């Protein structure tokens, strides 16, 4: 009978001999109690590794106990990868006790976890182990099916060790076709000879090859075998090949401390020695086999393992009860949260009702404001109607007089002409007052304007002023200091400010001999200062005081441009100063 290969994924390096394995076990037994209580996953892994070490020395009772401890912690942590690993190795343990039904249960649980995680490498290993299970239950059809699936997965992943393991067990299915059986097993051995592994697969595969050659001798007459490159023609040649691979398997098992496979293949070697007539060695080896086998598969061991399984089942039930209690607590918490939510909804409802009441009150206030706004619009409309009339009347009188003078210059007497001139002068003064009123009203709307800041060269501003006032007679303009100075400001605001200041200066020097206006620029620290100086009579005291305090003078017909300048300057963060001079007026604009 051929030996089936089992594969267990280990997280630590395995020992090279049994004595070293026992030393590792002693070290781990001392180390596990020292693991901090909060490091639960580390403790679960330690229990798993200890169980695996016990497996290598065929101490299945301790292996089952430590796998159970590891699984309890892994379930608590919900560590699916560790749970699947424990299930797989517990399947190996169950198979070693010939409990194939329980092994299948463990393997199906592990496979389900790997498929959910889309872990193709471990999925292939689980498929191979399920094939092993069917092989041990003599279901060759299902075994072949799962082996083929596993072989496809391992070849896709280029996993050579996994491929060799599947080929080794797949060879067993060719029970009477020794040519194909040995070809597949030898192919697996070729791969295993190039792969470093601490797994028992190389020993088992070599032993199975030895069993195959021995069976050719025992059943050769009924098999009608034909000699080939891998099948020796003589009985002695076949026995020689069998003993070669069996001794190789025993030596490899001894090197790894694999007591179970060492015992098994020693028993097969005893059978071979019996066929050869070497009864002394056959007796010695068969005795070794039974002694080891009894220690491994004793009924006492099986009973202890069964007790551990019952304990594990109880632990699982207790864990389910604990989970149920937790769920009850969670439901209670959800009920409290739901009650809190209902209370919160009631509070929100009250707040919404109150908000609705406030909104109703605000709407009433807003309606009142809208009524006032409509009334203000009506007042504004009447204001513009009056304004239009006031503007139209003096201009119409002036146009009529000028047309009359042009068409019939002798129609009016000197007295009538003087009377018309007096009336036109009066109307013109009224028109000026009306226009200044418009300017004053427009000035109050300035908060609706927003400056657009960009770089503006001082030279371009001075050029603009020079061109704008080019037709102004009897005034000498001069510009200095602009150089390459650049302001970060709104160009239109600055032009309006400079234009108004220049216009006011022109008005101030209108009746002055040798009238002069000077614009200059300089840099003070990190700021730029523009200044305008005229040689006029200077700004009246009342206007200067009102300008500095930010208030308006009673007579709004004079100096209104300065207030427009002040408001525009405030909008672009420009500071205005009235500088002391012996004569005339000097105004400075400081840009930060």
TAFENWO-V374753 format. One record per helix or strand. SS is the DSSP state (alpha for helix, beta for strand). FROM is the first residue (numbers start at 1). TO is the last residue. Records with the same first field share a line. If there is no record, write none. Layout:
SS=FROM-TO, FROM-TO
//
This chain:
alpha=18-32, 40-56, 60-77, 80-96, 100-117, 120-136, 140-157, 160-173, 178-192, 201-218, 220-223, 235-255, 259-276, 279-296, 299-407, 414-443, 446-448, 458-468, 491-508, 541-549, 560-571
beta=454-457, 475-480, 486-489, 515-524, 527-534, 574-579, 585-591
//
